[in-house]
Amino acid sequence: MSDVAPVFSHARSAALELPGTQLTHPFGPAWDVWKIQGKVFALLTEEAGKPMAIVKSDPLIGESLRLEFPLITPGYHMNKKHWITLVDGLPPEVIRELVTESYRLVVAKLPRRLRPIDPETFGRRR
C-alpha cells in the first residue's frame, strides 16, 4: 500500500488524532483498519492501484456528499447505504472531516461508559 497517496496521509493523520483509536490489519497488510473499542470506523486500501479510504456516513449526508463530490462513491466492499469511499483528489479538509465524522458515528453507538469523547460535541466547529 502506497504511503504517499494523499487520501492515505490525510485519513491516517486524522485517525491518529482521535482518542482511543487502534490500527489493525485483520485482512492482511494491504488493509489498514482503524477501530475504536473494537468497532471499525475507517479502512484504507488500494484497488487496482487506486488508493481509497472507506468511512461510515449518515445515509442522507452520504448521498448529498456523492452529489457534491463525484470522487466520493458508495462504500467499497461495505454497506452502500452507510459507508462511502474517498479517493485522491478530494480536499484534505474534507477527508479529515469525514474520518472524524465516521469516528463520531461509531462512538455514538458505543455504551456511554466506553465512549472516549462526547460524539455530539467532539471536533465540531463552533
Backbone as numpy.savetxt, mean C-alpha at the origin, in Angstrom:
# Nx Ny Nz CAx CAy CAz Cx Cy Cz
14.06 -8.22 -7.66 13.22 -7.04 -7.66 14.11 -5.80 -7.66
13.84 -4.90 -8.55 14.64 -3.68 -8.69 14.41 -2.73 -7.51
15.50 -2.34 -6.85 15.38 -1.42 -5.72 15.31 0.03 -6.16
15.58 0.30 -7.44 15.63 1.68 -7.90 14.31 2.18 -8.47
13.35 1.32 -8.65 12.06 1.75 -9.19 11.42 2.77 -8.24
11.00 3.92 -8.77 10.39 4.95 -7.91 9.21 4.44 -7.08
8.35 3.62 -7.68 7.19 3.15 -6.92 7.66 2.34 -5.71
8.74 1.55 -5.87 9.27 0.78 -4.75 9.86 1.70 -3.69
10.70 2.64 -4.10 11.37 3.48 -3.10 10.37 4.33 -2.32
9.36 4.89 -2.99 8.38 5.72 -2.28 7.47 4.88 -1.38
7.05 3.72 -1.87 6.19 2.85 -1.06 6.96 2.32 0.15
8.20 1.89 -0.06 9.01 1.37 1.06 9.26 2.44 2.11
9.65 3.64 1.66 9.94 4.68 2.66 8.68 5.06 3.43
7.52 5.06 2.78 6.27 5.34 3.49 5.98 4.23 4.50
6.14 2.97 4.10 5.85 1.84 4.99 6.80 1.83 6.20
8.05 2.18 5.97 9.03 2.20 7.06 8.71 3.23 8.13
8.02 4.30 7.75 7.68 5.37 8.69 6.45 5.04 9.54
5.73 4.01 9.18 4.48 3.68 9.88 4.76 2.82 11.10
4.18 3.17 12.25 4.44 2.44 13.50 4.01 0.97 13.44
4.90 0.10 13.92 4.57 -1.31 14.10 4.56 -2.16 12.85
5.10 -1.66 11.74 5.05 -2.43 10.50 6.14 -3.50 10.47
5.89 -4.51 9.66 6.83 -5.61 9.51 6.93 -5.96 8.04
8.15 -6.11 7.54 8.39 -6.55 6.18 8.57 -8.07 6.20
7.79 -8.77 5.37 7.87 -10.22 5.30 8.02 -10.64 3.83
8.35 -11.91 3.63 8.49 -12.45 2.28 7.82 -13.83 2.19
6.53 -13.92 2.49 5.86 -15.23 2.48 5.73 -15.86 1.10
5.86 -15.06 0.05 5.74 -15.58 -1.32 7.09 -15.65 -2.01
8.17 -15.55 -1.24 9.52 -15.59 -1.79 10.11 -14.20 -1.91
11.38 -14.14 -2.34 12.10 -12.87 -2.37 11.57 -11.87 -3.40
10.77 -12.31 -4.34 10.24 -11.41 -5.37 9.06 -10.57 -4.87
8.61 -10.86 -3.65 7.46 -10.12 -3.09 7.84 -9.55 -1.73
7.80 -8.22 -1.59 7.88 -7.56 -0.28 6.45 -7.42 0.21
6.14 -8.02 1.34 4.79 -7.96 1.90 4.87 -7.23 3.23
4.24 -6.06 3.29 4.25 -5.23 4.49 2.99 -5.51 5.31
3.20 -5.74 6.62 2.09 -6.10 7.51 2.08 -5.24 8.75
0.91 -5.16 9.35 0.72 -4.59 10.67 -0.09 -5.60 11.48
0.47 -6.03 12.59 -0.17 -7.05 13.44 -0.59 -8.28 12.62
0.27 -8.69 11.69 0.01 -9.89 10.89 -0.93 -9.70 9.71
-1.44 -8.48 9.52 -2.38 -8.19 8.43 -1.68 -7.40 7.33
-1.85 -7.82 6.10 -1.19 -7.20 4.95 -1.82 -5.84 4.64
-0.95 -4.84 4.40 -1.45 -3.55 3.93 -0.75 -3.09 2.64
0.36 -3.73 2.26 1.03 -3.37 1.01 1.87 -4.53 0.51
1.90 -4.70 -0.80 2.72 -5.71 -1.45 3.49 -5.03 -2.57
4.77 -5.36 -2.69 5.61 -4.81 -3.76 6.20 -5.97 -4.54
6.06 -5.91 -5.86 6.60 -6.96 -6.72 6.77 -6.42 -8.14
7.25 -7.28 -9.02 7.35 -6.97 -10.45 6.60 -8.04 -11.23
5.96 -7.60 -12.28 5.32 -8.54 -13.20 5.81 -8.17 -14.59
6.46 -9.11 -15.26 7.03 -8.88 -16.58 7.95 -7.65 -16.58
8.73 -7.51 -15.50 9.66 -6.40 -15.39 9.04 -5.07 -15.02
7.75 -5.08 -14.72 7.04 -3.84 -14.38 6.85 -3.76 -12.87
7.57 -2.84 -12.19 7.44 -2.70 -10.74 6.04 -2.20 -10.36
5.52 -2.74 -9.26 4.20 -2.31 -8.79 4.08 -2.45 -7.29
3.21 -1.60 -6.73 2.82 -1.69 -5.33 1.31 -1.92 -5.31
0.88 -2.86 -4.49 -0.54 -3.17 -4.36 -0.95 -2.78 -2.95
-1.98 -1.92 -2.84 -2.41 -1.42 -1.53 -3.93 -1.50 -1.41
-4.38 -1.56 -0.17 -5.80 -1.61 0.13 -6.39 -0.22 -0.09
-7.65 -0.17 -0.53 -8.32 1.10 -0.76 -9.81 0.94 -0.53
-10.43 2.00 -0.02 -11.89 2.03 0.06 -12.41 1.86 -1.37
-13.43 1.01 -1.58 -13.89 0.76 -2.95 -14.28 2.02 -3.74
-14.99 2.95 -3.13 -15.39 4.16 -3.85 -14.20 5.06 -4.15
-13.30 5.17 -3.21 -12.10 5.99 -3.42 -11.22 5.34 -4.48
-11.08 4.03 -4.42 -10.29 3.31 -5.43 -10.83 3.54 -6.83
-12.14 3.51 -6.96 -12.77 3.75 -8.27 -12.47 5.17 -8.75
-12.59 6.14 -7.86 -12.29 7.53 -8.21 -10.83 7.70 -8.60
-9.93 7.05 -7.86 -8.51 7.13 -8.15 -8.20 6.56 -9.53
-8.84 5.45 -9.87 -8.59 4.83 -11.18 -9.05 5.74 -12.31
-10.11 6.53 -12.07 -10.56 7.48 -13.08 -9.61 8.67 -13.19
-9.11 9.13 -12.05 -8.23 10.30 -12.03 -6.81 9.97 -12.53
-6.32 8.78 -12.18 -4.95 8.39 -12.52 -4.98 7.09 -13.33
-4.80 7.17 -14.64 -4.80 5.94 -15.45 -3.73 4.93 -15.03
-2.70 5.37 -14.30 -1.65 4.45 -13.85 -2.07 3.65 -12.60
-3.22 3.95 -12.05 -3.76 3.17 -10.93 -4.79 2.20 -11.50
-4.58 0.92 -11.22 -5.45 -0.13 -11.76 -5.96 -1.02 -10.62
-6.92 -1.89 -10.90 -7.38 -2.81 -9.85 -6.22 -3.65 -9.31
-6.35 -4.12 -8.09 -5.29 -4.86 -7.41 -4.85 -6.11 -8.13
-3.56 -6.18 -8.45 -2.97 -7.34 -9.11 -2.99 -8.53 -8.16
-3.62 -9.62 -8.57 -3.73 -10.85 -7.78 -4.47 -10.65 -6.45
-5.26 -9.59 -6.35 -5.99 -9.30 -5.11 -7.45 -9.02 -5.46
-8.28 -8.84 -4.43 -9.67 -8.48 -4.62 -9.71 -7.14 -5.37
-10.31 -7.13 -6.54 -10.30 -5.95 -7.40 -11.14 -4.80 -6.84
-12.00 -5.10 -5.90 -12.85 -4.07 -5.30 -12.13 -3.33 -4.17
-11.29 -4.03 -3.42 -10.68 -3.47 -2.21 -9.19 -3.18 -2.32
-8.57 -3.50 -3.45 -7.13 -3.30 -3.62 -6.87 -2.62 -4.94
-5.82 -1.77 -4.97 -5.42 -1.08 -6.19 -3.92 -1.30 -6.42
-3.52 -1.19 -7.68 -2.12 -1.34 -8.06 -1.57 0.01 -8.49
-0.38 0.33 -7.97 0.31 1.58 -8.28 1.58 1.24 -9.06
1.90 2.02 -10.07 3.10 1.77 -10.87 3.93 3.05 -10.98
5.12 2.91 -11.54 5.98 4.07 -11.77 5.25 5.11 -12.62
5.54 6.36 -12.34 4.91 7.45 -13.07 3.93 8.24 -12.23
3.48 7.64 -11.12 2.60 8.36 -10.20 3.42 9.33 -9.35
2.84 10.47 -8.98 3.57 11.41 -8.11 3.94 10.74 -6.78
5.15 10.99 -6.27 5.59 10.38 -5.01 4.61 10.60 -3.86
4.04 11.79 -3.78 3.12 12.07 -2.67 1.84 11.23 -2.77
1.43 10.89 -3.97 0.24 10.03 -4.15 0.57 8.62 -3.67
1.73 8.10 -4.05 2.14 6.76 -3.61 2.22 6.71 -2.09
2.87 7.70 -1.49 3.04 7.72 -0.03 1.69 7.80 0.68
0.80 8.65 0.19 -0.51 8.80 0.83 -1.33 7.52 0.70
-1.25 6.85 -0.44 -2.03 5.62 -0.61 -1.50 4.47 0.22
-0.20 4.40 0.43 0.36 3.40 1.35 -0.11 3.69 2.76
-0.07 4.95 3.17 -0.52 5.33 4.51 -2.01 5.07 4.68
-2.80 5.36 3.67 -4.25 5.12 3.75 -4.54 3.62 3.85
-3.80 2.80 3.12 -3.96 1.36 3.21 -3.69 0.88 4.64
-2.61 1.38 5.21 -2.25 1.08 6.61 -3.39 1.46 7.55
-3.92 2.68 7.39 -5.03 3.14 8.25 -6.25 2.23 8.12
-6.57 1.81 6.90 -7.72 0.92 6.69 -7.53 -0.41 7.41
-6.33 -0.96 7.35 -6.07 -2.24 8.00 -6.07 -2.07 9.52
-5.43 -1.01 10.02 -5.40 -0.76 11.47 -6.82 -0.58 12.01
-7.69 0.07 11.26 -9.07 0.32 11.71 -9.83 -0.98 11.95
-9.42 -2.06 11.30 -10.08 -3.37 11.47 -9.50 -4.19 12.63
-8.38 -3.73 13.18 -7.76 -4.44 14.30 -8.52 -4.15 15.59
-8.47 -5.07 16.56 -9.02 -4.76 17.89 -8.31 -3.51 18.44
-9.02 -2.66 19.13 -8.47 -1.39 19.63 -7.16 -1.59 20.41
-7.09 -2.63 21.20 -5.90 -2.86 22.03 -4.65 -3.16 21.19
-4.83 -3.57 19.92 -3.70 -3.90 19.06 -3.32 -2.76 18.10
-4.09 -1.69 18.11 -3.83 -0.58 17.20 -2.67 0.29 17.68
-1.63 0.43 16.86 -0.50 1.28 17.26 -0.80 2.77 17.08
-1.86 3.08 16.34 -2.23 4.47 16.08 -3.75 4.59 16.07
-4.26 5.82 16.10 -5.69 6.07 15.90 -5.89 6.25 14.40
-6.55 5.31 13.72 -6.67 5.39 12.26 -7.49 6.59 11.78
-8.27 7.18 12.66 -9.08 8.34 12.28 -8.25 9.62 12.17
-7.15 9.70 12.91 -6.39 10.94 12.94 -4.96 10.79 12.43
-4.40 9.62 12.46 -2.99 9.42 12.08 -2.72 9.83 10.65
-1.72 10.69 10.46 -1.26 11.06 9.13 -2.21 11.91 8.32
-3.28 12.37 8.92 -4.24 13.20 8.20 -3.72 14.63 8.12
-3.90 15.24 6.98 -3.53 16.64 6.84 -4.57 17.49 7.55
-4.10 18.50 8.21 -5.02 19.39 8.95 -5.50 20.51 8.08
